[in-house]
Amino acid sequence: MSTISDNFDRCLGDRVRAERELRGWSLSDLSDHSGVSRAMIHKVERGESSPTASLLGKLCGAFGLTVSSLIARAEAGSQRLSRHDDQPLWTDPETGYTRRHVSPDGSPFDIVAVELPSGARVAYPAASFVFLRQCIWVVRGALTFVEGETVHALESGDCLLLGPAVDCEFRNDSDETCRYVVVLTKTG
């Protein structure tokens, strides 16, 4: 008797397939990386087999994930839609900067919508970006982005791919609120 529901087995299988496809791997590739047979991976992906902890550990090792993070992604997997009213919103009490986490849980990248009030400055140390790749897209207004020694003057519609991790500052030197989107993904 299985203690994991059939529905969860399907969600877990979908997540395993999604993780494999995100990496551009075939079933054979995942088999080679994990030591799990192609046939067993295929059964797991179709939700026809409830994987053991050992098997999950092998798959997660190949993906570079913890078992708990794979399970959390599987549980969130059916929630591919992130409704505006359910998106976490945080406001910095010092600057009034607001940050809305837009992307659904379990997404391979994060999408963050930001409103930076006129005159506000938000600085981040390089350590905040070491394992991330980021793009900044200005939706409305103007943003001064200081990346180490380089100053980028970004206008509405501009998109900047950040370089290697350095101390940086988001600055709104204009008279109106700046709205921008940051898309982040982990490196390596």
N, C-alpha and C positions, 0 to 999 in steps of 0.2 A: 504494500500500500504506500503510495507516494504522499509525502507531507507537503509537497509543493503542488500547487494547483496546475491544471493543464493550461489555463490562461497564462499563468506566470511562465510556464515552460515555453509557450509561444513567444511571449515578450522577451524572455532571455535569449531564445534562438534568434529572434529579430535583431537583438542588440549585438550578439556575437557576429552575425552576418554584417551588420552595419560597421562594426569595428574592423572587420576583415576588409570590407570594401573601402573604408576610409583610407586604408593603407595601400590600396591597389593590389591586394593579395588575392590569389586564387585559393581554392581549397587546398591544393597541393602546397602552396607557399605556407599557409597556416599550419598544415600538417608538419612541414619541415621545421618551422620555427617552434612548434609546441611539443612535437613527439606524439601527437594524437592522430589516429588514423583519419584519412579523408572520409571514410564511411561514417565514423562516429561524429565527426564535425558536421557532416551533412544531416545526420539524424538530429543533432542538437539544434542546428539552424532551422529545421522544419518543425521543431517542437515535439518531435516523436520520441525523444529520450530525455529523461530528467538527469542532468549531469551530476556526477559525484563531486565532492569538494576537491578531490585530487585532480579530476579532469578540469574543473574550473580553474584550479591553481595553475595548471599547465597552459591553458588558453590565456589566462591573465598575464602569466609570465611572458608569453610571446607578444602580447599587446603592450606590455609595460604598465599594466594597471593592477590595482589591488582587487581582490575578489569583491570586497565591499563596494568599491566604486563601480565595478561592472554591474553588480546587482542593483545599485542605486540608479544607474543609467537605464537598466532594464525596467525598473519600476516606473521611471519617468518616461520611458519610451513611448507609451501610448499617448502621452501629453505633448504632442509635437507643436501644439498651438499655445502660444503665450499671450493671453488676453491682457490688454492694457491695464485693466483694473486689478489684475493679479500680479503684475510685475513689481518687484521690490523697488522702492524709491527711498533714497537717502538724501538728506539735506545737511550740508556742513554748517554747523551753527555759527562758525566764525565768518565765513565768506558768503553764505547763501547759495553756494554751488549745489545743484541738484544732480543726482546720478540715478538713472533708471536702468535696471538690468532687463533688457528687452528679450534676449534670446531664451528659448525654452531650456529647461534643465536637461543635461545630457548632450547638448549640442557640442560639436567638435570645436566650436569657436564661441566667443562671447561677443555680444553686441550690446554696447552701452550708449544710451542717449544722455547727453549732458546739457545743462543750461548753466552758463557762467555769467553772473551779473556784471554789469558795467563796473569797471575798476577792480574786479576781483582777480586774485592771483592764487594759483594752487601749484605747489612744488612737490615733486616726487624724487626720491633718490634713485640712483641707477639700480640698486638692489631690487627695486620694485619691478624691473623689466628684464632681468637677466634671462629668464626662461620663456620670454614672450616675444612674439612678432606682433606689431600693431600698425594699423592705419587710422588716421584721423581724417574725417570728412566733415567740413564745415557746411552746415545746412542753412544757417541764417546768421548774418552779422559778420564780424571779423574777429580773428583769433591770432594772437601773437604766441607762437610756440617756440620756446627756447630749448634747444637740444644741445646740451654742453655749451660750446662756444658759438654755435650756429643759431641765428635767429631767423625763423620762418614767419613771414607776414601772410596769413591765410585769409582769403576772402570767401564769401558764399560760393559753394560749388567746388572749392579746391579740396584735393585729397592728398595727404602726405603719408608715405610709407616710412616709418621710423627706422633709423639705422641701429647700430649696436647700442647696447644699454649704456646710457650716460645720465647724469643728473639732468632733470628737465623741469620746465615750468610752463603751465598753461596760464596765459594772461589775456585779459580783456581790457584793452586800452581805449575802447570805443565808448560811446554814450548809450549804447543799447545792449540788451542781453544777447549773448552769443549762444547759438545752439549748434552743437556738433555731435557726431557719432564716432565712437571708437570701436573698432573691430579688433579683437585680440585672439591669438591662437598660441598654443604652447609650441616651443621649438623642440627638436630632437625627440 
